[in-house]
Amino acid sequence: MGLARYRKPDQAKARNVPSRSRSQLARAILDVVAEQVPGRPIRALAEGGYATKDSGRALPASTYVVGRFPISAKLSELPPTPPQKRRGAPRKKGDLIGPPQLLAKTATGWASHPTEVGAAVQAWGGLWPSVLSGQLIRVVVVRYAATRCLNTPGPRKPLPVGEACFTTALPLSIDAILREYRDRWAVEVFQRLSGNLFTPLNRDQAASLR
């Protein structure tokens, strides 16, 4: 849909151009696309590095995000309605629901994962104040079986008890959110293949792409 060149701060300074993060550049591309097709539904698939306040706040109309939710991020309830007027600013968030890494260990009421045997899923609606201030989101947490392991040799870190993704499209079901987030991998494959278009391949690399 669009391309933007990222430069590190020292590179941008040497060329006397503004330095913008990758998420800021991605949001600029999204805004341009939304401007060209006003009213058309647009889905933005965001990996963790792009699920930021720079890219996710005040989205264009008819645009929603599906992205990774960090397992240590804090999800909060909506602020309670005050019983009567009182002095001071109103609360911007309610009680803490918890981070996915804690919910995966303590929460009850899990359902079976639609495609992965032994995994369980559950969804919460809430606020992510540090990133999407005031924006209600839906977070799906995936809890893995304790016996899950990697099929690769050698030393490796312990696998997390779960992972999570989120969306700003609140009506989406758990199955739909998981399915749409899986589409992110198609983007990753495209990025890697498009990068190879500008890099000479040796014989083994070329054979692996056939």
C-alpha positions in Angstrom: 0.0 0.0 0.0 2.9 2.3 0.6 6.6 2.6 1.3 8.6 4.9 3.6 12.3 5.1 4.3 13.3 4.9 7.9 16.4 6.7 9.0 18.1 6.5 12.4 18.3 9.8 14.3 22.0 10.4 13.4 21.4 9.5 9.7 18.4 12.0 9.6 20.5 14.7 11.2 23.3 14.3 8.7 20.8 14.7 5.9 19.0 17.6 7.6 15.6 15.7 7.5 13.2 15.0 10.3 13.6 11.7 12.1 10.5 9.6 12.5 10.0 6.2 14.0 8.8 3.2 12.0 5.4 3.4 13.7 5.1 7.1 12.8 6.0 6.3 9.2 3.5 3.4 9.1 0.7 5.7 10.4 1.6 8.3 7.8 1.1 5.7 5.1 -2.2 4.6 6.7 -3.5 8.2 6.7 -2.6 8.7 3.0 -4.5 5.5 2.1 -7.5 6.4 4.2 -7.6 9.8 2.5 -7.7 8.3 -0.9 -10.6 5.9 -0.2 -12.8 7.8 2.3 -15.3 5.6 4.0 -13.8 2.3 2.8 -13.1 -0.2 5.7 -9.4 -0.5 6.3 -7.7 -3.1 8.6 -4.3 -2.3 9.9 -2.3 -5.4 11.0 0.3 -4.3 13.6 3.1 -6.3 15.1 4.3 -5.3 18.5 6.7 -2.6 17.3 3.9 -0.9 15.4 1.2 -1.2 18.1 2.1 2.2 19.6 0.4 5.5 20.5 1.9 7.1 17.5 0.2 4.7 15.1 -3.0 3.7 16.9 -4.5 6.9 18.4 -7.3 8.9 16.6 -7.5 6.5 13.7 -9.2 7.6 10.4 -12.9 6.8 10.1 -13.7 3.2 9.1 -10.2 2.1 10.1 -9.5 -0.5 12.8 -6.3 -2.2 14.2 -5.6 -5.8 14.9 -2.2 -6.2 16.6 -0.1 -7.9 19.2 -0.8 -7.0 22.9 2.4 -7.3 25.1 2.0 -10.0 27.7 3.2 -7.6 30.4 1.0 -4.7 29.3 -1.7 -3.6 31.8 -5.3 -3.7 30.8 -7.7 -1.7 32.9 -11.5 -1.4 33.2 -13.5 1.6 32.2 -13.5 4.4 34.8 -16.6 4.2 37.1 -19.3 6.8 36.7 -19.1 9.1 39.7 -22.3 9.0 41.8 -22.3 12.8 42.0 -20.4 15.8 40.8 -17.2 16.4 42.8 -14.1 18.5 42.5 -11.1 17.4 40.6 -10.6 15.7 37.2 -12.6 12.5 36.5 -10.8 9.2 36.5 -9.4 8.1 33.2 -9.3 4.4 34.0 -10.9 1.9 36.3 -9.6 -1.0 38.3 -6.7 -3.1 36.9 -7.8 -6.2 35.0 -4.2 -7.4 34.7 -1.5 -8.2 32.2 -2.0 -11.3 30.0 0.9 -13.1 31.6 -1.0 -13.0 35.0 -4.4 -13.6 33.5 -3.1 -16.8 31.8 -2.2 -18.1 35.3 -5.1 -16.9 37.4 -8.2 -16.3 35.4 -11.0 -18.8 35.0 -13.7 -19.4 32.3 -11.4 -20.4 29.4 -12.7 -21.8 26.1 -10.8 -24.2 23.8 -8.7 -22.6 21.1 -10.4 -22.9 17.7 -7.4 -24.3 15.9 -4.6 -25.3 18.4 -5.1 -28.4 20.4 -4.4 -28.0 24.2 -4.5 -24.2 24.1 -7.3 -22.1 25.6 -8.6 -18.6 24.9 -10.5 -15.8 26.6 -11.3 -12.2 25.8 -11.5 -9.0 27.9 -12.7 -5.5 27.0 -10.8 -2.6 28.6 -8.4 0.3 28.3 -4.7 0.4 27.4 -4.0 3.8 29.0 -0.2 3.9 28.2 -0.8 3.4 24.5 -4.4 4.0 23.4 -5.6 6.5 26.0 -9.4 6.5 26.3 -9.8 3.9 23.5 -11.8 0.8 24.4 -10.2 -2.3 23.0 -10.8 -6.0 23.0 -7.9 -8.2 24.1 -7.7 -12.0 23.4 -5.4 -14.0 25.6 -4.2 -17.4 24.5 -3.1 -19.8 27.2 -0.9 -22.6 26.2 -0.6 -26.1 27.6 2.2 -26.6 30.2 3.6 -29.4 28.0 4.1 -27.2 25.0 7.7 -27.2 23.7 9.8 -26.2 20.8 10.8 -28.8 18.2 14.3 -27.3 17.8 17.6 -28.6 19.3 19.9 -26.6 21.6 19.4 -24.4 24.6 16.3 -22.1 24.6 14.4 -19.8 26.9 11.3 -21.1 28.6 8.2 -20.5 26.5 5.7 -17.9 27.9 2.5 -19.2 29.5 0.5 -17.3 26.9 0.3 -14.5 24.4 -2.2 -11.9 23.4 -3.6 -9.8 20.6 -6.0 -6.9 20.5 -8.3 -5.0 18.2 -10.1 -1.7 18.2 -13.0 -3.4 16.3 -15.1 -4.4 19.4 -17.8 -6.5 17.6 -15.2 -9.0 16.3 -15.5 -12.4 17.9 -12.5 -14.2 19.4 -12.2 -16.5 16.4 -12.3 -13.5 14.0 -9.6 -11.7 16.0 -7.3 -14.7 16.0 -7.9 -15.4 12.3 -7.2 -11.8 11.4 -4.1 -11.6 13.5 -2.8 -14.8 11.8 -2.9 -12.8 8.5 0.0 -10.8 9.9 2.3 -13.6 9.0 1.5 -13.2 5.3 2.8 -9.6 5.7 6.0 -10.9 7.3 6.6 -13.3 4.5 6.0 -10.6 1.9 8.4 -8.3 3.6 11.2 -10.9 3.7 10.6 -11.9 0.1 10.5 -8.2 -1.1 13.7 -7.6 0.8 15.3 -10.4 -1.2 14.4 -8.7 -4.4 17.1 -6.2 -3.8 19.7 -8.7 -2.5 21.5 -11.2 -4.7 20.7 -14.8 -3.7 23.1 -17.6 -3.6 22.1 -21.0 -4.9 20.8 -22.4 -1.6 18.7 -19.3 -0.9 17.2 -19.4 -4.4 16.3 -23.1 -4.0 14.6 -22.5 -0.7 12.2 -20.0 -2.3 11.1 -22.4 -5.1 
